[in-house]
Amino acid sequence: MSIKADKETLLKLGGSTKVAELLGYKDKQRVQNWMTRGIPAKVKLQYPHLFLNPNIQNESAA
């Protein structure tokens, strides 16, 4: 998956603040950094229902 696809996934999930809340992270900057660096593979594997879900990745933005 590309950085662009990771960014789109984060946006479809509600943005960096929402994703940080979903993951239980107090520091949203960590997730914000993924917009430019990509989502770490370790995180994708820890939360496959969010980041490896083809339904989220294939949905058109609302």
Biopython code that builds the backbone (N, CA, C, O; Angstrom):
import numpy as np
from Bio.PDB.StructureBuilder import StructureBuilder

atoms = [
    (1, "MET", "N", (0.850, -1.181, 0.000)),
    (1, "MET", "CA", (0.000, 0.000, 0.000)),
    (1, "MET", "C", (0.890, 1.237, 0.000)),
    (1, "MET", "O", (1.934, 1.263, 0.653)),
    (2, "SER", "N", (0.484, 2.224, -0.712)),
    (2, "SER", "CA", (1.277, 3.442, -0.829)),
    (2, "SER", "C", (0.935, 4.431, 0.293)),
    (2, "SER", "O", (-0.057, 4.277, 1.006)),
    (3, "ILE", "N", (1.782, 5.442, 0.421)),
    (3, "ILE", "CA", (1.533, 6.494, 1.404)),
    (3, "ILE", "C", (0.231, 7.212, 1.060)),
    (3, "ILE", "O", (-0.541, 7.566, 1.951)),
    (4, "LYS", "N", (-0.010, 7.425, -0.226)),
    (4, "LYS", "CA", (-1.246, 8.081, -0.657)),
    (4, "LYS", "C", (-2.467, 7.255, -0.240)),
    (4, "LYS", "O", (-3.459, 7.809, 0.234)),
    (5, "ALA", "N", (-2.395, 5.950, -0.412)),
    (5, "ALA", "CA", (-3.506, 5.080, -0.021)),
    (5, "ALA", "C", (-3.685, 5.090, 1.496)),
    (5, "ALA", "O", (-4.815, 5.065, 1.985)),
    (6, "ASP", "N", (-2.590, 5.125, 2.236)),
    (6, "ASP", "CA", (-2.675, 5.196, 3.697)),
    (6, "ASP", "C", (-3.357, 6.489, 4.125)),
    (6, "ASP", "O", (-4.198, 6.485, 5.023)),
    (7, "LYS", "N", (-2.997, 7.585, 3.485)),
    (7, "LYS", "CA", (-3.601, 8.882, 3.802)),
    (7, "LYS", "C", (-5.098, 8.844, 3.522)),
    (7, "LYS", "O", (-5.895, 9.326, 4.328)),
    (8, "GLU", "N", (-5.479, 8.275, 2.388)),
    (8, "GLU", "CA", (-6.898, 8.171, 2.043)),
    (8, "GLU", "C", (-7.647, 7.312, 3.056)),
    (8, "GLU", "O", (-8.780, 7.628, 3.419)),
    (9, "THR", "N", (-7.026, 6.235, 3.511)),
    (9, "THR", "CA", (-7.651, 5.377, 4.518)),
    (9, "THR", "C", (-7.865, 6.151, 5.814)),
    (9, "THR", "O", (-8.932, 6.064, 6.420)),
    (10, "LEU", "N", (-6.856, 6.905, 6.240)),
    (10, "LEU", "CA", (-6.989, 7.706, 7.461)),
    (10, "LEU", "C", (-8.115, 8.724, 7.326)),
    (10, "LEU", "O", (-8.891, 8.925, 8.260)),
    (11, "LEU", "N", (-8.203, 9.358, 6.175)),
    (11, "LEU", "CA", (-9.267, 10.339, 5.952)),
    (11, "LEU", "C", (-10.646, 9.680, 5.951)),
    (11, "LEU", "O", (-11.600, 10.238, 6.494)),
    (12, "LYS", "N", (-10.755, 8.504, 5.346)),
    (12, "LYS", "CA", (-12.026, 7.786, 5.316)),
    (12, "LYS", "C", (-12.456, 7.340, 6.708)),
    (12, "LYS", "O", (-13.648, 7.199, 6.980)),
    (13, "LEU", "N", (-11.487, 7.118, 7.584)),
    (13, "LEU", "CA", (-11.790, 6.717, 8.960)),
    (13, "LEU", "C", (-12.128, 7.916, 9.845)),
    (13, "LEU", "O", (-12.472, 7.745, 11.014)),
    (14, "GLY", "N", (-12.033, 9.121, 9.298)),
    (14, "GLY", "CA", (-12.413, 10.306, 10.057)),
    (14, "GLY", "C", (-11.280, 11.257, 10.369)),
    (14, "GLY", "O", (-11.487, 12.239, 11.081)),
    (15, "GLY", "N", (-10.089, 10.997, 9.860)),
    (15, "GLY", "CA", (-8.948, 11.883, 10.093)),
    (15, "GLY", "C", (-8.066, 11.417, 11.237)),
    (15, "GLY", "O", (-8.377, 10.450, 11.932)),
    (16, "SER", "N", (-6.966, 12.120, 11.415)),
    (16, "SER", "CA", (-5.960, 11.683, 12.385)),
    (16, "SER", "C", (-6.460, 11.733, 13.825)),
    (16, "SER", "O", (-6.119, 10.855, 14.618)),
    (17, "THR", "N", (-7.254, 12.728, 14.178)),
    (17, "THR", "CA", (-7.759, 12.820, 15.548)),
    (17, "THR", "C", (-8.689, 11.651, 15.858)),
    (17, "THR", "O", (-8.581, 11.030, 16.916)),
    (18, "LYS", "N", (-9.592, 11.355, 14.944)),
    (18, "LYS", "CA", (-10.536, 10.251, 15.136)),
    (18, "LYS", "C", (-9.803, 8.912, 15.213)),
    (18, "LYS", "O", (-10.125, 8.079, 16.060)),
    (19, "VAL", "N", (-8.822, 8.701, 14.337)),
    (19, "VAL", "CA", (-8.080, 7.450, 14.338)),
    (19, "VAL", "C", (-7.271, 7.318, 15.634)),
    (19, "VAL", "O", (-7.190, 6.232, 16.207)),
    (20, "ALA", "N", (-6.677, 8.415, 16.090)),
    (20, "ALA", "CA", (-5.942, 8.382, 17.356)),
    (20, "ALA", "C", (-6.867, 7.963, 18.494)),
    (20, "ALA", "O", (-6.472, 7.180, 19.359)),
    (21, "GLU", "N", (-8.088, 8.477, 18.497)),
    (21, "GLU", "CA", (-9.068, 8.094, 19.515)),
    (21, "GLU", "C", (-9.435, 6.621, 19.394)),
    (21, "GLU", "O", (-9.527, 5.920, 20.402)),
    (22, "LEU", "N", (-9.647, 6.146, 18.168)),
    (22, "LEU", "CA", (-9.992, 4.734, 17.956)),
    (22, "LEU", "C", (-8.907, 3.798, 18.466)),
    (22, "LEU", "O", (-9.195, 2.719, 18.984)),
    (23, "LEU", "N", (-7.648, 4.224, 18.314)),
    (23, "LEU", "CA", (-6.521, 3.391, 18.727)),
    (23, "LEU", "C", (-6.135, 3.607, 20.183)),
    (23, "LEU", "O", (-5.298, 2.879, 20.716)),
    (24, "GLY", "N", (-6.731, 4.591, 20.826)),
    (24, "GLY", "CA", (-6.421, 4.868, 22.221)),
    (24, "GLY", "C", (-5.139, 5.655, 22.418)),
    (24, "GLY", "O", (-4.552, 5.614, 23.500)),
    (25, "TYR", "N", (-4.692, 6.370, 21.394)),
    (25, "TYR", "CA", (-3.483, 7.183, 21.491)),
    (25, "TYR", "C", (-3.845, 8.565, 22.023)),
    (25, "TYR", "O", (-4.776, 9.201, 21.528)),
    (26, "LYS", "N", (-3.117, 9.026, 23.022)),
    (26, "LYS", "CA", (-3.355, 10.363, 23.564)),
    (26, "LYS", "C", (-2.743, 11.435, 22.667)),
    (26, "LYS", "O", (-3.243, 12.558, 22.601)),
    (27, "ASP", "N", (-1.665, 11.084, 21.980)),
    (27, "ASP", "CA", (-0.956, 12.032, 21.120)),
    (27, "ASP", "C", (-1.396, 11.853, 19.676)),
    (27, "ASP", "O", (-0.994, 10.898, 19.012)),
    (28, "LYS", "N", (-2.228, 12.778, 19.188)),
    (28, "LYS", "CA", (-2.723, 12.657, 17.811)),
    (28, "LYS", "C", (-1.634, 12.951, 16.783)),
    (28, "LYS", "O", (-1.768, 12.571, 15.620)),
    (29, "GLN", "N", (-0.564, 13.617, 17.193)),
    (29, "GLN", "CA", (0.523, 13.934, 16.264)),
    (29, "GLN", "C", (1.127, 12.663, 15.679)),
    (29, "GLN", "O", (1.552, 12.645, 14.524)),
    (30, "ARG", "N", (1.163, 11.614, 16.470)),
    (30, "ARG", "CA", (1.687, 10.331, 16.004)),
    (30, "ARG", "C", (0.932, 9.868, 14.765)),
    (30, "ARG", "O", (1.534, 9.441, 13.780)),
    (31, "VAL", "N", (-0.389, 9.957, 14.825)),
    (31, "VAL", "CA", (-1.218, 9.534, 13.698)),
    (31, "VAL", "C", (-1.132, 10.554, 12.562)),
    (31, "VAL", "O", (-1.140, 10.181, 11.389)),
    (32, "GLN", "N", (-1.051, 11.814, 12.904)),
    (32, "GLN", "CA", (-0.911, 12.861, 11.879)),
    (32, "GLN", "C", (0.342, 12.617, 11.034)),
    (32, "GLN", "O", (0.326, 12.844, 9.824)),
    (33, "ASN", "N", (1.405, 12.167, 11.652)),
    (33, "ASN", "CA", (2.644, 11.878, 10.921)),
    (33, "ASN", "C", (2.448, 10.789, 9.869)),
    (33, "ASN", "O", (3.150, 10.769, 8.858)),
    (34, "TRP", "N", (1.511, 9.895, 10.100)),
    (34, "TRP", "CA", (1.255, 8.819, 9.138)),
    (34, "TRP", "C", (0.711, 9.362, 7.823)),
    (34, "TRP", "O", (0.794, 8.684, 6.798)),
    (35, "MET", "N", (0.164, 10.558, 7.832)),
    (35, "MET", "CA", (-0.353, 11.160, 6.598)),
    (35, "MET", "C", (0.781, 11.374, 5.592)),
    (35, "MET", "O", (0.563, 11.312, 4.382)),
    (36, "THR", "N", (1.998, 11.628, 6.100)),
    (36, "THR", "CA", (3.133, 11.856, 5.206)),
    (36, "THR", "C", (4.107, 10.687, 5.173)),
    (36, "THR", "O", (4.846, 10.522, 4.202)),
    (37, "ARG", "N", (4.115, 9.885, 6.212)),
    (37, "ARG", "CA", (5.064, 8.771, 6.288)),
    (37, "ARG", "C", (4.459, 7.420, 5.972)),
    (37, "ARG", "O", (5.174, 6.462, 5.680)),
    (38, "GLY", "N", (3.137, 7.345, 6.033)),
    (38, "GLY", "CA", (2.456, 6.070, 5.859)),
    (38, "GLY", "C", (2.202, 5.413, 7.211)),
    (38, "GLY", "O", (2.877, 5.710, 8.197)),
    (39, "ILE", "N", (1.237, 4.531, 7.242)),
    (39, "ILE", "CA", (0.893, 3.812, 8.466)),
    (39, "ILE", "C", (1.908, 2.687, 8.653)),
    (39, "ILE", "O", (2.135, 1.905, 7.730)),
    (40, "PRO", "N", (2.522, 2.594, 9.834)),
    (40, "PRO", "CA", (3.494, 1.519, 10.063)),
    (40, "PRO", "C", (2.855, 0.136, 9.898)),
    (40, "PRO", "O", (1.713, -0.079, 10.306)),
    (41, "ALA", "N", (3.589, -0.782, 9.308)),
    (41, "ALA", "CA", (3.086, -2.139, 9.081)),
    (41, "ALA", "C", (2.656, -2.795, 10.385)),
    (41, "ALA", "O", (1.656, -3.513, 10.422)),
    (42, "LYS", "N", (3.401, -2.554, 11.446)),
    (42, "LYS", "CA", (3.074, -3.134, 12.757)),
    (42, "LYS", "C", (1.676, -2.707, 13.207)),
    (42, "LYS", "O", (0.916, -3.513, 13.743)),
    (43, "VAL", "N", (1.348, -1.443, 12.987)),
    (43, "VAL", "CA", (0.033, -0.921, 13.373)),
    (43, "VAL", "C", (-1.053, -1.531, 12.493)),
    (43, "VAL", "O", (-2.127, -1.880, 12.982)),
    (44, "LYS", "N", (-0.777, -1.658, 11.207)),
    (44, "LYS", "CA", (-1.757, -2.270, 10.300)),
    (44, "LYS", "C", (-2.084, -3.696, 10.741)),
    (44, "LYS", "O", (-3.237, -4.122, 10.680)),
    (45, "LEU", "N", (-1.070, -4.425, 11.182)),
    (45, "LEU", "CA", (-1.289, -5.797, 11.615)),
    (45, "LEU", "C", (-1.977, -5.877, 12.971)),
    (45, "LEU", "O", (-2.697, -6.839, 13.238)),
    (46, "GLN", "N", (-1.768, -4.880, 13.834)),
    (46, "GLN", "CA", (-2.438, -4.852, 15.136)),
    (46, "GLN", "C", (-3.922, -4.517, 14.993)),
    (46, "GLN", "O", (-4.739, -4.956, 15.803)),
    (47, "TYR", "N", (-4.268, -3.751, 13.976)),
    (47, "TYR", "CA", (-5.645, -3.295, 13.768)),
    (47, "TYR", "C", (-6.103, -3.584, 12.338)),
    (47, "TYR", "O", (-6.435, -2.663, 11.592)),
    (48, "PRO", "N", (-6.121, -4.864, 11.958)),
    (48, "PRO", "CA", (-6.480, -5.187, 10.571)),
    (48, "PRO", "C", (-7.913, -4.792, 10.218)),
    (48, "PRO", "O", (-8.204, -4.512, 9.055)),
    (49, "HIS", "N", (-8.812, -4.765, 11.206)),
    (49, "HIS", "CA", (-10.199, -4.383, 10.926)),
    (49, "HIS", "C", (-10.308, -2.926, 10.485)),
    (49, "HIS", "O", (-11.289, -2.546, 9.846)),
    (50, "LEU", "N", (-9.314, -2.111, 10.818)),
    (50, "LEU", "CA", (-9.308, -0.714, 10.388)),
    (50, "LEU", "C", (-8.485, -0.497, 9.125)),
    (50, "LEU", "O", (-8.939, 0.150, 8.181)),
    (51, "PHE", "N", (-7.274, -1.041, 9.113)),
    (51, "PHE", "CA", (-6.324, -0.685, 8.059)),
    (51, "PHE", "C", (-6.199, -1.706, 6.936)),
    (51, "PHE", "O", (-5.666, -1.384, 5.874)),
    (52, "LEU", "N", (-6.669, -2.909, 7.144)),
    (52, "LEU", "CA", (-6.582, -3.918, 6.093)),
    (52, "LEU", "C", (-7.972, -4.356, 5.628)),
    (52, "LEU", "O", (-8.132, -5.412, 5.015)),
    (53, "ASN", "N", (-8.957, -3.540, 5.927)),
    (53, "ASN", "CA", (-10.335, -3.818, 5.572)),
    (53, "ASN", "C", (-10.608, -3.299, 4.157)),
    (53, "ASN", "O", (-10.612, -2.087, 3.944)),
    (54, "PRO", "N", (-10.834, -4.180, 3.198)),
    (54, "PRO", "CA", (-11.052, -3.724, 1.820)),
    (54, "PRO", "C", (-12.299, -2.860, 1.668)),
    (54, "PRO", "O", (-12.366, -2.050, 0.744)),
    (55, "ASN", "N", (-13.278, -3.006, 2.537)),
    (55, "ASN", "CA", (-14.500, -2.191, 2.458)),
    (55, "ASN", "C", (-14.188, -0.721, 2.721)),
    (55, "ASN", "O", (-14.755, 0.153, 2.066)),
    (56, "ILE", "N", (-13.308, -0.438, 3.658)),
    (56, "ILE", "CA", (-12.929, 0.947, 3.954)),
    (56, "ILE", "C", (-12.113, 1.514, 2.807)),
    (56, "ILE", "O", (-12.328, 2.650, 2.387)),
    (57, "GLN", "N", (-11.184, 0.726, 2.305)),
    (57, "GLN", "CA", (-10.281, 1.211, 1.273)),
    (57, "GLN", "C", (-10.981, 1.426, -0.059)),
    (57, "GLN", "O", (-10.534, 2.250, -0.857)),
    (58, "ASN", "N", (-12.056, 0.713, -0.317)),
    (58, "ASN", "CA", (-12.727, 0.814, -1.604)),
    (58, "ASN", "C", (-13.924, 1.755, -1.602)),
    (58, "ASN", "O", (-14.462, 2.074, -2.663)),
    (59, "GLU", "N", (-14.345, 2.201, -0.426)),
    (59, "GLU", "CA", (-15.482, 3.121, -0.355)),
    (59, "GLU", "C", (-15.094, 4.474, -0.949)),
    (59, "GLU", "O", (-13.958, 4.926, -0.798)),
    (60, "SER", "N", (-16.024, 5.096, -1.607)),
    (60, "SER", "CA", (-15.747, 6.449, -2.104)),
    (60, "SER", "C", (-15.924, 7.428, -0.955)),
    (60, "SER", "O", (-16.739, 7.204, -0.061)),
    (61, "ALA", "N", (-15.166, 8.507, -0.980)),
    (61, "ALA", "CA", (-15.257, 9.498, 0.071)),
    (61, "ALA", "C", (-16.625, 10.165, 0.037)),
    (61, "ALA", "O", (-17.148, 10.494, -1.028)),
    (62, "ALA", "N", (-17.184, 10.355, 1.207)),
    (62, "ALA", "CA", (-18.532, 10.928, 1.299)),
    (62, "ALA", "C", (-18.503, 12.433, 1.131)),
    (62, "ALA", "O", (-19.549, 13.079, 1.180)),
]
sb = StructureBuilder()
sb.init_structure("model")
sb.init_model(0)
sb.init_chain("A")
sb.init_seg("    ")
for serial, (resi, resn, name, xyz) in enumerate(atoms, 1):
    if name == "N":
        sb.init_residue(resn, " ", resi, " ")
    sb.init_atom(name, np.array(xyz, "f"), 0.0, 1.0, " ", f" {name:<3s}", serial, name[0])
structure = sb.get_structure()
